[in-house]
Structures are given as C-alpha cells and as structure tokens.
C-alpha cells in the first residue's frame, strides 16, 4: 500500500500538514507516540514504555521478550501494516524504514528560523529568547533520534522526494503538492504496468528509459493506433559559441517515420513552452527539411487521430 513519510523542523507546521494530509486522503496517521502505544504498550512494562517515550538510545536496546531490539520490532510491525493499509508517518526515521519501499514517498517540511521562532512564541506565549531555546532543543532532539537509531543525518536532502517551505506555502498548498506527487507516482506505475508489448510494425525492441509519465502515455497511444515511433532518435545542434562549440541542442521526444515528423511533448508550464518553441524555431531555420511539432498533452488524442487518418488515406 501507499506510504507518505513526513519529516519536519519544529515550528514548520509539519504536524499540521500531516494531519491535513491524513484527513484529505483518509489514511491512518502515525507519529512516534502513537507507534509506541499501538505496537509496544501492551507488551512491555511501564518503565520501559517511559524510557522509549523519552530516550532515543532505548530503541536500540535488545528486548528479551521480543528477541530483537525495540526498533527492529517496530520496523517489522510497520512493514507488515503497510501490506494492507496506506499510512501517513510522522517522524521517528520513517523515511529510512521505508527508504526502499516502492510505494513510499518522503517529504521534508521546513521554514525559515525567524518564522519558526514567531510560531513558537505565539503557541507558548514566551519571549523570543525562550522561543529560540525551545527551537534549538527541539531541533537537537529530532536530529539526535535519527542519528542515534539509524546513524543518518535527517537534514540530508537526498532522503526526500519533496521539500516544502511553509514560510512561503500554506498548509493547503503543501497538501496539494504532496497529493500531486502521489498521483504522479500512481500514474507512472499504472502506465508501466499497462504498457503494450511491441508487435506488428511496432516499435523498439526494448522499452526506452522515458523521462516523464506523459511520454509513456503518448507511446501507448501511438501503439494503440499502430503508428511506428522512435524515441529521441536524433539531437540537432541549434546554437554555437564563437569557438564553434555547441551551446544549445534539441532532441525531440519522438520521431514518426511514416510521416517524417519529429514531435516534442510539453506541458502548459510557460517556462518550458518558451524554451521548446525557441529550440523548434531555430531547428526549422537551420534545418528547413526537418518537420517538427510541439505537442501539448491535452492535444495527444486529436493529434494521433489526425495522423491515423493520414495513414488511412495513403493506403
């Protein structure tokens, strides 16, 4: 099942983001306290329960009754639970427990220190100096848990698929961003699982290493209409510096041999549209015999139907 892990700086609203995300998706929300309560409270004595609530080192202690460390047992229970339910996991190194899980995505929520201090002042009604000390202590505690239990620095950006700055983003915007990357992963997995195997006159013997889910979807549509295609078959230099070195090149996503046409896919993001149009314009100027089209995702189906109609008229 799907897993979203949330690592957060104190005062970053990471807990609030996790709670809103859990409500939006209707997934179970588990933080460190809930993890211990759910999986260990009934198995250990009150003293051990207290130590686990207060000390990161205690998670690495070997339990005679469990015949493993407390953390090993908790990891085992979480991985088992993930087989049957989707979860939002907050803290406790969950991004490391599920680092290799194919259905997991890892989020880091941060905010500038002055904003975090102001939030702590507002929440606890303390002075700026006291708020700063609370922040330092909480930051240290968060880092210590992950470094003690997993020997990893939780601030390492490579641990995360997405970092959100609540100094600039609202809770709703953060939730929307997380849901978007979740949906993108689901789309990629679905399209890969549904890919049509090459037959008839179709296509490359090996499935290319597509760079974007839209390319997978477009290739499937081409296959459905039995239109032969090649993926990024050629790169065209379009700009050079004074010494003749290539400074800008264009590698259209698809080539349709039947129509001698190159296609470059794009989204509605204006930044990418502008650059791709510039490259296509230069390509037409420098290589007048080359046919290239910029294709928006919303136009996939109508374009394919047009090409399919052209093919039928030539038969």
Secondary structure, DSSP 8 states (H G I E B T S, - for coil): --EEEEEE-TTTTHHHHHHHHHHHHT-EEE-HHHHHHHHTTTTS-HHHHHHHHH-SGGGGSEETTTTEEHHHHHHHHHHHHTTT--EEEESTTHHHHTTT-TTEEEEEEE--HHHHHHHHHHHHT--HHHHHHHHHHHHHHHHHHHHHHHS--TT-GGG-SEEEETTT--HHHHHHHHHHHHHHHHHHHHHHHH-----TT---SS----SSHHHHHHHHHHHHTT---EES---EEEEE-TTS-EEEEE--SEEEGGGTEEEEEE-S-HHHHHHHHHHHHHHHHH-TT-EEEEEEGGGHHHHHHHHHHHHHHH-
